[in-house]
Amino acid sequence: MKNKSQFVYVTYISSSAEKVWNALMDPEMTRKYWAHLNVSDWKVGSPWKHEDSSTGETHLVGKVVESTPPRRLVITWASPADAQNQEKHTRVTFEIESSGKATRLKVIHDELEPGSEMERGITRGWPVVLSNLKTLVETGHAMETKELFAFSKK
Amino acid sequence: MDRVFKALADPNRRKLLDLLRVDNGQVLGDLSKHLDMSRQAATKHLKLLEAANLVVTVWRGREKLHYLNPVPIHEIYERWIGKFERSRLRALYDLKEELEKDHEK
């Protein structure tokens, strides 16, 4: 077994799989619940970046590894400083399934270096991102993101 | 939300979550080593935690790995904690941690 860590997060959203899928890659949506724009053409092999919506700084980069709308999206995920360093690239898998009237969104973040800054960041970040995504998709309004992501700017 | 509170209202189930927090992605066998109960009882507790979405499982080959999913707990936090209270609560929590650490020495 590889010496990398993995985290899994799940949320149930009262909405359709298509809407949840769209919320992951529409920069206007991600701006509202994530305070960042997710920018890419989302084709397999294309790069994507995660851009701070107020400063325009790029905080994360990666590539689209797999895309099966509206069910499964796999991307790599690294800090821009590690863009060329494949060893430091982590991986995020989004799985979207219907579950009764709701949609189940599962996020698997793996290939993480145990104890790394990235691991610390994502374990604090995903619960915030996912509950805010749920709120936005269900109600049309997201929570104030500035306060939510205050920890990421330390 | 009822299911989350019911699942949390048991010391054994909280212990299971603590174990996963320290070492995420464990199989049933590893988890039950730390608990004073049968495998069957541990399975039952894990099922309740899974139904409350506090534990998520992933298959790796023939192994079923259990992960702590803190998203429902975060939803509780969002519901009752106002946005202006957050930094003050954080500061209070850090202070408590710091003082209690010294106290143990």
Boltz contact constraints between the chains, C-beta under 6 A:
constraints:
  - contact:
      token1: [A, 6]
      token2: [B, 25]
      max_distance: 6.0
  - contact:
      token1: [A, 8]
      token2: [B, 56]
      max_distance: 6.0
  - contact:
      token1: [A, 8]
      token2: [B, 58]
      max_distance: 6.0
  - contact:
      token1: [A, 8]
      token2: [B, 67]
      max_distance: 6.0
  - contact:
      token1: [A, 9]
      token2: [B, 69]
      max_distance: 6.0
  - contact:
      token1: [A, 9]
      token2: [B, 71]
      max_distance: 6.0
  - contact:
      token1: [A, 10]
      token2: [B, 53]
      max_distance: 6.0
  - contact:
      token1: [A, 10]
      token2: [B, 56]
      max_distance: 6.0
  - contact:
      token1: [A, 10]
      token2: [B, 69]
      max_distance: 6.0
  - contact:
      token1: [A, 11]
      token2: [B, 71]
      max_distance: 6.0
  - contact:
      token1: [A, 127]
      token2: [B, 70]
      max_distance: 6.0
  - contact:
      token1: [A, 127]
      token2: [B, 71]
      max_distance: 6.0
  - contact:
      token1: [A, 127]
      token2: [B, 74]
      max_distance: 6.0
  - contact:
      token1: [A, 130]
      token2: [B, 71]
      max_distance: 6.0
  - contact:
      token1: [A, 131]
      token2: [B, 74]
      max_distance: 6.0
  - contact:
      token1: [A, 131]
      token2: [B, 75]
      max_distance: 6.0
  - contact:
      token1: [A, 131]
      token2: [B, 78]
      max_distance: 6.0
  - contact:
      token1: [A, 144]
      token2: [B, 83]
      max_distance: 6.0
  - contact:
      token1: [A, 147]
      token2: [B, 83]
      max_distance: 6.0
